[in-house]
Amino acid sequence: MSHSQREQERYATHYNLRSKDKHFEVGEKVLVLMPDSTASRAFSKWTGTAPVVEVLSPYMEVAGTGRHFYANKSREFYVRVYVMLCQYLCCCASA
């Protein structure tokens, strides 16, 4: 085995230590990493809270866009506790 093959295996092993596959279910809300401008890929931001319409491994279709996104360019959306608390308090105060 040559030096380059050993190093390549070592790099792959090190990279895969903490990597994991992303799997989303239909109806799950996600954020998608979208580029801000066409000038540079360096300027991207997390957009939307859209439910997943269809899962096509490793791609998924997000509602309202009609486009397919790669799963690595998305992450699960978590509702913050204080948002839920504010909604609860507003509902109780109006009743």
Secondary structure, DSSP 8 states (H G I E B T S, - for coil): --HHHHHHHHHHHHHHTS-------TT-EEEEEEES-SS-TT-EEEEEEEEEEEEETTEEEETTT--EEEGGGEEE----HHHHHHHHHHHHHH-
